[in-house]
Amino acid sequence: TADGEAKDKDRRISFIAGGLIKLAQLEDQSVDTVAFDCKYAHDAMLGLLLVRAPNVRAVLREQEATASRGVLAAPSQQE
């Protein structure tokens, strides 16, 4: 957790904030702070997003890799 004594705590918090910025299109306030455009607190929504935030960058990298590989198609299906 953010309050614990875990190793690399600051790096993990920064990583999760970056994931939230990508996942919810939040504004980057600082290394460890994010905000919605409306400037209201959405604690319940952030709680839901926190479950998914650590995986966002991995998913985006996978999507980019898949898109850059192209698509295999039979010659009859090619334009």
PDB file of N, CA, C and O in Angstrom:
ATOM      1  N   THR A   1       0.840  -1.190   0.000  1.00  0.00           N
ATOM      2  CA  THR A   1       0.000   0.000   0.000  1.00  0.00           C
ATOM      3  C   THR A   1       0.877   1.243   0.000  1.00  0.00           C
ATOM      4  O   THR A   1       2.088   1.158   0.207  1.00  0.00           O
ATOM      5  N   ALA A   2       0.267   2.383  -0.230  1.00  0.00           N
ATOM      6  CA  ALA A   2       1.014   3.634  -0.266  1.00  0.00           C
ATOM      7  C   ALA A   2       1.549   4.014   1.108  1.00  0.00           C
ATOM      8  O   ALA A   2       2.543   4.735   1.199  1.00  0.00           O
ATOM      9  N   ASP A   3       0.917   3.550   2.170  1.00  0.00           N
ATOM     10  CA  ASP A   3       1.345   3.893   3.524  1.00  0.00           C
ATOM     11  C   ASP A   3       2.371   2.928   4.083  1.00  0.00           C
ATOM     12  O   ASP A   3       2.974   3.211   5.119  1.00  0.00           O
ATOM     13  N   GLY A   4       2.583   1.816   3.440  1.00  0.00           N
ATOM     14  CA  GLY A   4       3.474   0.780   3.955  1.00  0.00           C
ATOM     15  C   GLY A   4       4.938   1.101   3.745  1.00  0.00           C
ATOM     16  O   GLY A   4       5.300   2.149   3.210  1.00  0.00           O
ATOM     17  N   GLU A   5       5.762   0.176   4.178  1.00  0.00           N
ATOM     18  CA  GLU A   5       7.216   0.319   4.056  1.00  0.00           C
ATOM     19  C   GLU A   5       7.759  -0.534   2.913  1.00  0.00           C
ATOM     20  O   GLU A   5       8.941  -0.876   2.906  1.00  0.00           O
ATOM     21  N   ALA A   6       6.932  -0.870   1.973  1.00  0.00           N
ATOM     22  CA  ALA A   6       7.329  -1.771   0.896  1.00  0.00           C
ATOM     23  C   ALA A   6       8.482  -1.185   0.079  1.00  0.00           C
ATOM     24  O   ALA A   6       8.621   0.030  -0.065  1.00  0.00           O
ATOM     25  N   LYS A   7       9.292  -2.089  -0.444  1.00  0.00           N
ATOM     26  CA  LYS A   7      10.417  -1.706  -1.297  1.00  0.00           C
ATOM     27  C   LYS A   7       9.886  -1.078  -2.591  1.00  0.00           C
ATOM     28  O   LYS A   7       8.877  -1.534  -3.128  1.00  0.00           O
ATOM     29  N   ASP A   8      10.547  -0.054  -3.084  1.00  0.00           N
ATOM     30  CA  ASP A   8      10.184   0.621  -4.337  1.00  0.00           C
ATOM     31  C   ASP A   8       8.782   1.219  -4.298  1.00  0.00           C
ATOM     32  O   ASP A   8       8.103   1.263  -5.324  1.00  0.00           O
ATOM     33  N   LYS A   9       8.340   1.679  -3.133  1.00  0.00           N
ATOM     34  CA  LYS A   9       6.998   2.236  -2.976  1.00  0.00           C
ATOM     35  C   LYS A   9       6.773   3.414  -3.925  1.00  0.00           C
ATOM     36  O   LYS A   9       5.739   3.474  -4.590  1.00  0.00           O
ATOM     37  N   ASP A  10       7.719   4.347  -4.000  1.00  0.00           N
ATOM     38  CA  ASP A  10       7.557   5.529  -4.846  1.00  0.00           C
ATOM     39  C   ASP A  10       7.440   5.153  -6.316  1.00  0.00           C
ATOM     40  O   ASP A  10       6.641   5.733  -7.052  1.00  0.00           O
ATOM     41  N   ARG A  11       8.236   4.187  -6.738  1.00  0.00           N
ATOM     42  CA  ARG A  11       8.180   3.738  -8.133  1.00  0.00           C
ATOM     43  C   ARG A  11       6.833   3.097  -8.442  1.00  0.00           C
ATOM     44  O   ARG A  11       6.263   3.332  -9.507  1.00  0.00           O
ATOM     45  N   ARG A  12       6.323   2.292  -7.519  1.00  0.00           N
ATOM     46  CA  ARG A  12       5.023   1.643  -7.716  1.00  0.00           C
ATOM     47  C   ARG A  12       3.897   2.664  -7.779  1.00  0.00           C
ATOM     48  O   ARG A  12       2.997   2.544  -8.610  1.00  0.00           O
ATOM     49  N   ILE A  13       3.939   3.667  -6.906  1.00  0.00           N
ATOM     50  CA  ILE A  13       2.905   4.701  -6.915  1.00  0.00           C
ATOM     51  C   ILE A  13       2.937   5.465  -8.232  1.00  0.00           C
ATOM     52  O   ILE A  13       1.887   5.741  -8.811  1.00  0.00           O
ATOM     53  N   SER A  14       4.124   5.807  -8.709  1.00  0.00           N
ATOM     54  CA  SER A  14       4.265   6.501  -9.983  1.00  0.00           C
ATOM     55  C   SER A  14       3.752   5.645 -11.136  1.00  0.00           C
ATOM     56  O   SER A  14       3.091   6.150 -12.044  1.00  0.00           O
ATOM     57  N   PHE A  15       4.054   4.359 -11.097  1.00  0.00           N
ATOM     58  CA  PHE A  15       3.602   3.430 -12.135  1.00  0.00           C
ATOM     59  C   PHE A  15       2.075   3.350 -12.153  1.00  0.00           C
ATOM     60  O   PHE A  15       1.465   3.369 -13.221  1.00  0.00           O
ATOM     61  N   ILE A  16       1.467   3.262 -10.986  1.00  0.00           N
ATOM     62  CA  ILE A  16       0.006   3.170 -10.903  1.00  0.00           C
ATOM     63  C   ILE A  16      -0.635   4.479 -11.344  1.00  0.00           C
ATOM     64  O   ILE A  16      -1.654   4.458 -12.035  1.00  0.00           O
ATOM     65  N   ALA A  17      -0.062   5.617 -10.961  1.00  0.00           N
ATOM     66  CA  ALA A  17      -0.592   6.906 -11.410  1.00  0.00           C
ATOM     67  C   ALA A  17      -0.531   6.997 -12.934  1.00  0.00           C
ATOM     68  O   ALA A  17      -1.472   7.483 -13.561  1.00  0.00           O
ATOM     69  N   GLY A  18       0.559   6.536 -13.528  1.00  0.00           N
ATOM     70  CA  GLY A  18       0.668   6.523 -14.986  1.00  0.00           C
ATOM     71  C   GLY A  18      -0.365   5.626 -15.631  1.00  0.00           C
ATOM     72  O   GLY A  18      -0.918   5.964 -16.678  1.00  0.00           O
ATOM     73  N   GLY A  19      -0.631   4.486 -15.016  1.00  0.00           N
ATOM     74  CA  GLY A  19      -1.671   3.596 -15.528  1.00  0.00           C
ATOM     75  C   GLY A  19      -3.037   4.238 -15.461  1.00  0.00           C
ATOM     76  O   GLY A  19      -3.827   4.104 -16.395  1.00  0.00           O
ATOM     77  N   LEU A  20      -3.333   4.932 -14.375  1.00  0.00           N
ATOM     78  CA  LEU A  20      -4.621   5.622 -14.247  1.00  0.00           C
ATOM     79  C   LEU A  20      -4.761   6.734 -15.279  1.00  0.00           C
ATOM     80  O   LEU A  20      -5.847   6.953 -15.815  1.00  0.00           O
ATOM     81  N   ILE A  21      -3.675   7.431 -15.555  1.00  0.00           N
ATOM     82  CA  ILE A  21      -3.718   8.492 -16.564  1.00  0.00           C
ATOM     83  C   ILE A  21      -4.101   7.910 -17.918  1.00  0.00           C
ATOM     84  O   ILE A  21      -4.912   8.493 -18.637  1.00  0.00           O
ATOM     85  N   LYS A  22      -3.525   6.768 -18.271  1.00  0.00           N
ATOM     86  CA  LYS A  22      -3.849   6.116 -19.546  1.00  0.00           C
ATOM     87  C   LYS A  22      -5.251   5.523 -19.536  1.00  0.00           C
ATOM     88  O   LYS A  22      -6.005   5.694 -20.495  1.00  0.00           O
ATOM     89  N   LEU A  23      -5.604   4.831 -18.463  1.00  0.00           N
ATOM     90  CA  LEU A  23      -6.870   4.111 -18.398  1.00  0.00           C
ATOM     91  C   LEU A  23      -8.063   5.049 -18.374  1.00  0.00           C
ATOM     92  O   LEU A  23      -9.050   4.806 -19.068  1.00  0.00           O
ATOM     93  N   ALA A  24      -7.995   6.111 -17.592  1.00  0.00           N
ATOM     94  CA  ALA A  24      -9.145   6.993 -17.412  1.00  0.00           C
ATOM     95  C   ALA A  24      -8.955   8.358 -18.055  1.00  0.00           C
ATOM     96  O   ALA A  24      -9.774   9.254 -17.850  1.00  0.00           O
ATOM     97  N   GLN A  25      -7.902   8.528 -18.820  1.00  0.00           N
ATOM     98  CA  GLN A  25      -7.588   9.799 -19.465  1.00  0.00           C
ATOM     99  C   GLN A  25      -7.596  10.930 -18.441  1.00  0.00           C
ATOM    100  O   GLN A  25      -8.228  11.966 -18.647  1.00  0.00           O
ATOM    101  N   LEU A  26      -6.886  10.713 -17.338  1.00  0.00           N
ATOM    102  CA  LEU A  26      -6.804  11.702 -16.273  1.00  0.00           C
ATOM    103  C   LEU A  26      -5.696  12.698 -16.560  1.00  0.00           C
ATOM    104  O   LEU A  26      -4.828  12.459 -17.399  1.00  0.00           O
ATOM    105  N   GLU A  27      -5.737  13.817 -15.853  1.00  0.00           N
ATOM    106  CA  GLU A  27      -4.684  14.820 -15.971  1.00  0.00           C
ATOM    107  C   GLU A  27      -3.529  14.440 -15.061  1.00  0.00           C
ATOM    108  O   GLU A  27      -3.732  13.999 -13.930  1.00  0.00           O
ATOM    109  N   ASP A  28      -2.334  14.613 -15.561  1.00  0.00           N
ATOM    110  CA  ASP A  28      -1.124  14.326 -14.792  1.00  0.00           C
ATOM    111  C   ASP A  28      -0.790  15.556 -13.956  1.00  0.00           C
ATOM    112  O   ASP A  28      -0.378  16.583 -14.495  1.00  0.00           O
ATOM    113  N   GLN A  29      -0.967  15.455 -12.639  1.00  0.00           N
ATOM    114  CA  GLN A  29      -0.696  16.575 -11.740  1.00  0.00           C
ATOM    115  C   GLN A  29       0.760  16.579 -11.276  1.00  0.00           C
ATOM    116  O   GLN A  29       1.385  17.637 -11.209  1.00  0.00           O
ATOM    117  N   SER A  30       1.294  15.424 -10.960  1.00  0.00           N
ATOM    118  CA  SER A  30       2.687  15.265 -10.549  1.00  0.00           C
ATOM    119  C   SER A  30       3.025  13.787 -10.671  1.00  0.00           C
ATOM    120  O   SER A  30       2.246  13.013 -11.228  1.00  0.00           O
ATOM    121  N   VAL A  31       4.161  13.400 -10.164  1.00  0.00           N
ATOM    122  CA  VAL A  31       4.604  12.007 -10.280  1.00  0.00           C
ATOM    123  C   VAL A  31       3.625  11.045  -9.608  1.00  0.00           C
ATOM    124  O   VAL A  31       3.457   9.912 -10.057  1.00  0.00           O
ATOM    125  N   ASP A  32       2.978  11.504  -8.525  1.00  0.00           N
ATOM    126  CA  ASP A  32       2.102  10.604  -7.774  1.00  0.00           C
ATOM    127  C   ASP A  32       0.680  11.133  -7.601  1.00  0.00           C
ATOM    128  O   ASP A  32      -0.049  10.661  -6.730  1.00  0.00           O
ATOM    129  N   THR A  33       0.275  12.111  -8.423  1.00  0.00           N
ATOM    130  CA  THR A  33      -1.048  12.708  -8.293  1.00  0.00           C
ATOM    131  C   THR A  33      -1.715  12.792  -9.656  1.00  0.00           C
ATOM    132  O   THR A  33      -1.092  13.183 -10.643  1.00  0.00           O
ATOM    133  N   VAL A  34      -2.993  12.419  -9.700  1.00  0.00           N
ATOM    134  CA  VAL A  34      -3.790  12.510 -10.918  1.00  0.00           C
ATOM    135  C   VAL A  34      -5.083  13.241 -10.591  1.00  0.00           C
ATOM    136  O   VAL A  34      -5.468  13.334  -9.426  1.00  0.00           O
ATOM    137  N   ALA A  35      -5.761  13.765 -11.624  1.00  0.00           N
ATOM    138  CA  ALA A  35      -7.019  14.473 -11.416  1.00  0.00           C
ATOM    139  C   ALA A  35      -7.918  14.282 -12.628  1.00  0.00           C
ATOM    140  O   ALA A  35      -7.439  14.138 -13.753  1.00  0.00           O
ATOM    141  N   PHE A  36      -9.214  14.283 -12.391  1.00  0.00           N
ATOM    142  CA  PHE A  36     -10.190  14.279 -13.468  1.00  0.00           C
ATOM    143  C   PHE A  36     -10.317  15.703 -14.008  1.00  0.00           C
ATOM    144  O   PHE A  36     -10.026  16.665 -13.297  1.00  0.00           O
ATOM    145  N   ASP A  37     -10.754  15.841 -15.268  1.00  0.00           N
ATOM    146  CA  ASP A  37     -10.923  17.161 -15.876  1.00  0.00           C
ATOM    147  C   ASP A  37     -11.866  18.048 -15.065  1.00  0.00           C
ATOM    148  O   ASP A  37     -11.658  19.258 -14.973  1.00  0.00           O
ATOM    149  N   CYS A  38     -12.905  17.444 -14.475  1.00  0.00           N
ATOM    150  CA  CYS A  38     -13.915  18.212 -13.747  1.00  0.00           C
ATOM    151  C   CYS A  38     -13.423  18.685 -12.379  1.00  0.00           C
ATOM    152  O   CYS A  38     -14.082  19.502 -11.736  1.00  0.00           O
ATOM    153  N   LYS A  39     -12.284  18.186 -11.934  1.00  0.00           N
ATOM    154  CA  LYS A  39     -11.658  18.552 -10.652  1.00  0.00           C
ATOM    155  C   LYS A  39     -12.421  18.057  -9.420  1.00  0.00           C
ATOM    156  O   LYS A  39     -12.098  18.463  -8.304  1.00  0.00           O
ATOM    157  N   TYR A  40     -13.425  17.192  -9.592  1.00  0.00           N
ATOM    158  CA  TYR A  40     -14.136  16.607  -8.457  1.00  0.00           C
ATOM    159  C   TYR A  40     -13.455  15.309  -8.047  1.00  0.00           C
ATOM    160  O   TYR A  40     -12.780  14.667  -8.851  1.00  0.00           O
ATOM    161  N   ALA A  41     -13.640  14.932  -6.793  1.00  0.00           N
ATOM    162  CA  ALA A  41     -13.106  13.656  -6.302  1.00  0.00           C
ATOM    163  C   ALA A  41     -14.039  12.530  -6.734  1.00  0.00           C
ATOM    164  O   ALA A  41     -15.257  12.637  -6.596  1.00  0.00           O
ATOM    165  N   HIS A  42     -13.473  11.472  -7.248  1.00  0.00           N
ATOM    166  CA  HIS A  42     -14.231  10.290  -7.666  1.00  0.00           C
ATOM    167  C   HIS A  42     -13.582   9.069  -7.030  1.00  0.00           C
ATOM    168  O   HIS A  42     -13.105   8.170  -7.724  1.00  0.00           O
ATOM    169  N   ASP A  43     -13.571   9.050  -5.694  1.00  0.00           N
ATOM    170  CA  ASP A  43     -12.859   8.003  -4.964  1.00  0.00           C
ATOM    171  C   ASP A  43     -13.359   6.604  -5.293  1.00  0.00           C
ATOM    172  O   ASP A  43     -12.554   5.685  -5.447  1.00  0.00           O
ATOM    173  N   ALA A  44     -14.687   6.423  -5.403  1.00  0.00           N
ATOM    174  CA  ALA A  44     -15.233   5.095  -5.703  1.00  0.00           C
ATOM    175  C   ALA A  44     -14.771   4.624  -7.082  1.00  0.00           C
ATOM    176  O   ALA A  44     -14.411   3.460  -7.256  1.00  0.00           O
ATOM    177  N   MET A  45     -14.784   5.526  -8.056  1.00  0.00           N
ATOM    178  CA  MET A  45     -14.353   5.162  -9.408  1.00  0.00           C
ATOM    179  C   MET A  45     -12.861   4.831  -9.424  1.00  0.00           C
ATOM    180  O   MET A  45     -12.442   3.870 -10.070  1.00  0.00           O
ATOM    181  N   LEU A  46     -12.067   5.622  -8.718  1.00  0.00           N
ATOM    182  CA  LEU A  46     -10.633   5.341  -8.667  1.00  0.00           C
ATOM    183  C   LEU A  46     -10.365   3.998  -8.008  1.00  0.00           C
ATOM    184  O   LEU A  46      -9.433   3.290  -8.390  1.00  0.00           O
ATOM    185  N   GLY A  47     -11.181   3.645  -7.015  1.00  0.00           N
ATOM    186  CA  GLY A  47     -11.035   2.335  -6.382  1.00  0.00           C
ATOM    187  C   GLY A  47     -11.223   1.218  -7.386  1.00  0.00           C
ATOM    188  O   GLY A  47     -10.500   0.222  -7.354  1.00  0.00           O
ATOM    189  N   LEU A  48     -12.197   1.375  -8.286  1.00  0.00           N
ATOM    190  CA  LEU A  48     -12.418   0.370  -9.331  1.00  0.00           C
ATOM    191  C   LEU A  48     -11.269   0.356 -10.333  1.00  0.00           C
ATOM    192  O   LEU A  48     -10.835  -0.711 -10.766  1.00  0.00           O
ATOM    193  N   LEU A  49     -10.780   1.527 -10.700  1.00  0.00           N
ATOM    194  CA  LEU A  49      -9.705   1.611 -11.682  1.00  0.00           C
ATOM    195  C   LEU A  49      -8.378   1.095 -11.142  1.00  0.00           C
ATOM    196  O   LEU A  49      -7.566   0.563 -11.898  1.00  0.00           O
ATOM    197  N   LEU A  50      -8.153   1.248  -9.844  1.00  0.00           N
ATOM    198  CA  LEU A  50      -6.882   0.808  -9.261  1.00  0.00           C
ATOM    199  C   LEU A  50      -6.642  -0.683  -9.442  1.00  0.00           C
ATOM    200  O   LEU A  50      -5.497  -1.132  -9.509  1.00  0.00           O
ATOM    201  N   VAL A  51      -7.718  -1.444  -9.521  1.00  0.00           N
ATOM    202  CA  VAL A  51      -7.578  -2.884  -9.731  1.00  0.00           C
ATOM    203  C   VAL A  51      -6.966  -3.157 -11.097  1.00  0.00           C
ATOM    204  O   VAL A  51      -6.230  -4.129 -11.269  1.00  0.00           O
ATOM    205  N   ARG A  52      -7.268  -2.300 -12.068  1.00  0.00           N
ATOM    206  CA  ARG A  52      -6.827  -2.524 -13.441  1.00  0.00           C
ATOM    207  C   ARG A  52      -5.600  -1.716 -13.849  1.00  0.00           C
ATOM    208  O   ARG A  52      -4.925  -2.084 -14.811  1.00  0.00           O
ATOM    209  N   ALA A  53      -5.297  -0.650 -13.163  1.00  0.00           N
ATOM    210  CA  ALA A  53      -4.228   0.272 -13.565  1.00  0.00           C
ATOM    211  C   ALA A  53      -2.867  -0.382 -13.767  1.00  0.00           C
ATOM    212  O   ALA A  53      -2.197  -0.055 -14.746  1.00  0.00           O
ATOM    213  N   PRO A  54      -2.416  -1.289 -12.897  1.00  0.00           N
ATOM    214  CA  PRO A  54      -1.077  -1.856 -13.111  1.00  0.00           C
ATOM    215  C   PRO A  54      -0.921  -2.626 -14.422  1.00  0.00           C
ATOM    216  O   PRO A  54       0.198  -2.803 -14.903  1.00  0.00           O
ATOM    217  N   ASN A  55      -2.023  -3.082 -15.002  1.00  0.00           N
ATOM    218  CA  ASN A  55      -1.945  -3.863 -16.228  1.00  0.00           C
ATOM    219  C   ASN A  55      -2.122  -3.023 -17.487  1.00  0.00           C
ATOM    220  O   ASN A  55      -1.960  -3.540 -18.593  1.00  0.00           O
ATOM    221  N   VAL A  56      -2.448  -1.752 -17.347  1.00  0.00           N
ATOM    222  CA  VAL A  56      -2.764  -0.931 -18.510  1.00  0.00           C
ATOM    223  C   VAL A  56      -1.598  -0.824 -19.473  1.00  0.00           C
ATOM    224  O   VAL A  56      -1.767  -1.034 -20.674  1.00  0.00           O
ATOM    225  N   ARG A  57      -0.439  -0.506 -18.974  1.00  0.00           N
ATOM    226  CA  ARG A  57       0.706  -0.337 -19.873  1.00  0.00           C
ATOM    227  C   ARG A  57       1.067  -1.628 -20.582  1.00  0.00           C
ATOM    228  O   ARG A  57       1.444  -1.605 -21.753  1.00  0.00           O
ATOM    229  N   ALA A  58       0.960  -2.746 -19.895  1.00  0.00           N
ATOM    230  CA  ALA A  58       1.247  -4.036 -20.527  1.00  0.00           C
ATOM    231  C   ALA A  58       0.246  -4.306 -21.642  1.00  0.00           C
ATOM    232  O   ALA A  58       0.622  -4.792 -22.708  1.00  0.00           O
ATOM    233  N   VAL A  59      -1.010  -3.999 -21.408  1.00  0.00           N
ATOM    234  CA  VAL A  59      -2.043  -4.207 -22.428  1.00  0.00           C
ATOM    235  C   VAL A  59      -1.799  -3.283 -23.613  1.00  0.00           C
ATOM    236  O   VAL A  59      -1.907  -3.717 -24.759  1.00  0.00           O
ATOM    237  N   LEU A  60      -1.475  -2.029 -23.362  1.00  0.00           N
ATOM    238  CA  LEU A  60      -1.202  -1.099 -24.457  1.00  0.00           C
ATOM    239  C   LEU A  60      -0.002  -1.538 -25.284  1.00  0.00           C
ATOM    240  O   LEU A  60      -0.033  -1.457 -26.512  1.00  0.00           O
ATOM    241  N   ARG A  61       1.054  -2.001 -24.624  1.00  0.00           N
ATOM    242  CA  ARG A  61       2.227  -2.506 -25.363  1.00  0.00           C
ATOM    243  C   ARG A  61       1.843  -3.713 -26.217  1.00  0.00           C
ATOM    244  O   ARG A  61       2.289  -3.839 -27.357  1.00  0.00           O
ATOM    245  N   GLU A  62       1.019  -4.593 -25.667  1.00  0.00           N
ATOM    246  CA  GLU A  62       0.591  -5.769 -26.421  1.00  0.00           C
ATOM    247  C   GLU A  62      -0.242  -5.360 -27.630  1.00  0.00           C
ATOM    248  O   GLU A  62      -0.069  -5.920 -28.712  1.00  0.00           O
ATOM    249  N   GLN A  63      -1.147  -4.388 -27.462  1.00  0.00           N
ATOM    250  CA  GLN A  63      -1.959  -3.921 -28.583  1.00  0.00           C
ATOM    251  C   GLN A  63      -1.094  -3.276 -29.660  1.00  0.00           C
ATOM    252  O   GLN A  63      -1.314  -3.503 -30.850  1.00  0.00           O
ATOM    253  N   GLU A  64      -0.118  -2.480 -29.256  1.00  0.00           N
ATOM    254  CA  GLU A  64       0.775  -1.851 -30.227  1.00  0.00           C
ATOM    255  C   GLU A  64       1.596  -2.891 -30.974  1.00  0.00           C
ATOM    256  O   GLU A  64       1.804  -2.763 -32.180  1.00  0.00           O
ATOM    257  N   ALA A  65       2.064  -3.918 -30.276  1.00  0.00           N
ATOM    258  CA  ALA A  65       2.842  -4.977 -30.917  1.00  0.00           C
ATOM    259  C   ALA A  65       1.981  -5.746 -31.909  1.00  0.00           C
ATOM    260  O   ALA A  65       2.436  -6.081 -33.003  1.00  0.00           O
ATOM    261  N   THR A  66       0.753  -6.023 -31.533  1.00  0.00           N
ATOM    262  CA  THR A  66      -0.160  -6.743 -32.418  1.00  0.00           C
ATOM    263  C   THR A  66      -0.458  -5.916 -33.661  1.00  0.00           C
ATOM    264  O   THR A  66      -0.475  -6.448 -34.772  1.00  0.00           O
ATOM    265  N   ALA A  67      -0.691  -4.628 -33.484  1.00  0.00           N
ATOM    266  CA  ALA A  67      -0.993  -3.755 -34.619  1.00  0.00           C
ATOM    267  C   ALA A  67       0.200  -3.622 -35.557  1.00  0.00           C
ATOM    268  O   ALA A  67       0.022  -3.519 -36.771  1.00  0.00           O
ATOM    269  N   SER A  68       1.408  -3.622 -35.012  1.00  0.00           N
ATOM    270  CA  SER A  68       2.585  -3.451 -35.860  1.00  0.00           C
ATOM    271  C   SER A  68       2.954  -4.721 -36.621  1.00  0.00           C
ATOM    272  O   SER A  68       3.683  -4.664 -37.611  1.00  0.00           O
ATOM    273  N   ARG A  69       2.454  -5.859 -36.162  1.00  0.00           N
ATOM    274  CA  ARG A  69       2.765  -7.122 -36.849  1.00  0.00           C
ATOM    275  C   ARG A  69       2.004  -7.279 -38.151  1.00  0.00           C
ATOM    276  O   ARG A  69       2.463  -7.983 -39.050  1.00  0.00           O
ATOM    277  N   GLY A  70       0.863  -6.643 -38.269  1.00  0.00           N
ATOM    278  CA  GLY A  70       0.061  -6.806 -39.462  1.00  0.00           C
ATOM    279  C   GLY A  70      -0.851  -8.006 -39.344  1.00  0.00           C
ATOM    280  O   GLY A  70      -0.926  -8.643 -38.294  1.00  0.00           O
ATOM    281  N   VAL A  71      -1.537  -8.309 -40.419  1.00  0.00           N
ATOM    282  CA  VAL A  71      -2.512  -9.392 -40.426  1.00  0.00           C
ATOM    283  C   VAL A  71      -2.175 -10.358 -41.547  1.00  0.00           C
ATOM    284  O   VAL A  71      -1.925  -9.944 -42.679  1.00  0.00           O
ATOM    285  N   LEU A  72      -2.168 -11.626 -41.236  1.00  0.00           N
ATOM    286  CA  LEU A  72      -1.988 -12.642 -42.272  1.00  0.00           C
ATOM    287  C   LEU A  72      -3.327 -12.885 -42.955  1.00  0.00           C
ATOM    288  O   LEU A  72      -4.348 -13.068 -42.292  1.00  0.00           O
ATOM    289  N   ALA A  73      -3.314 -12.887 -44.266  1.00  0.00           N
ATOM    290  CA  ALA A  73      -4.537 -13.132 -45.015  1.00  0.00           C
ATOM    291  C   ALA A  73      -4.189 -13.951 -46.250  1.00  0.00           C
ATOM    292  O   ALA A  73      -3.111 -13.818 -46.830  1.00  0.00           O
ATOM    293  N   ALA A  74      -5.118 -14.783 -46.624  1.00  0.00           N
ATOM    294  CA  ALA A  74      -4.948 -15.580 -47.835  1.00  0.00           C
ATOM    295  C   ALA A  74      -4.891 -14.643 -49.035  1.00  0.00           C
ATOM    296  O   ALA A  74      -5.510 -13.579 -49.014  1.00  0.00           O
ATOM    297  N   PRO A  75      -4.149 -15.025 -50.092  1.00  0.00           N
ATOM    298  CA  PRO A  75      -4.055 -14.155 -51.272  1.00  0.00           C
ATOM    299  C   PRO A  75      -5.417 -13.752 -51.829  1.00  0.00           C
ATOM    300  O   PRO A  75      -5.577 -12.638 -52.327  1.00  0.00           O
ATOM    301  N   SER A  76      -6.392 -14.642 -51.749  1.00  0.00           N
ATOM    302  CA  SER A  76      -7.719 -14.313 -52.272  1.00  0.00           C
ATOM    303  C   SER A  76      -8.428 -13.261 -51.419  1.00  0.00           C
ATOM    304  O   SER A  76      -9.380 -12.634 -51.883  1.00  0.00           O
ATOM    305  N   GLN A  77      -7.976 -13.061 -50.180  1.00  0.00           N
ATOM    306  CA  GLN A  77      -8.604 -12.084 -49.287  1.00  0.00           C
ATOM    307  C   GLN A  77      -7.898 -10.729 -49.309  1.00  0.00           C
ATOM    308  O   GLN A  77      -8.378  -9.764 -48.716  1.00  0.00           O
ATOM    309  N   GLN A  78      -6.757 -10.663 -49.994  1.00  0.00           N
ATOM    310  CA  GLN A  78      -6.004  -9.411 -50.032  1.00  0.00           C
ATOM    311  C   GLN A  78      -6.538  -8.513 -51.130  1.00  0.00           C
ATOM    312  O   GLN A  78      -7.021  -8.981 -52.161  1.00  0.00           O
ATOM    313  N   GLU A  79      -6.443  -7.221 -50.892  1.00  0.00           N
ATOM    314  CA  GLU A  79      -6.936  -6.258 -51.894  1.00  0.00           C
ATOM    315  C   GLU A  79      -5.847  -5.822 -52.816  1.00  0.00           C
ATOM    316  O   GLU A  79      -6.086  -5.017 -53.716  1.00  0.00           O
TER     317      GLU A  79
END
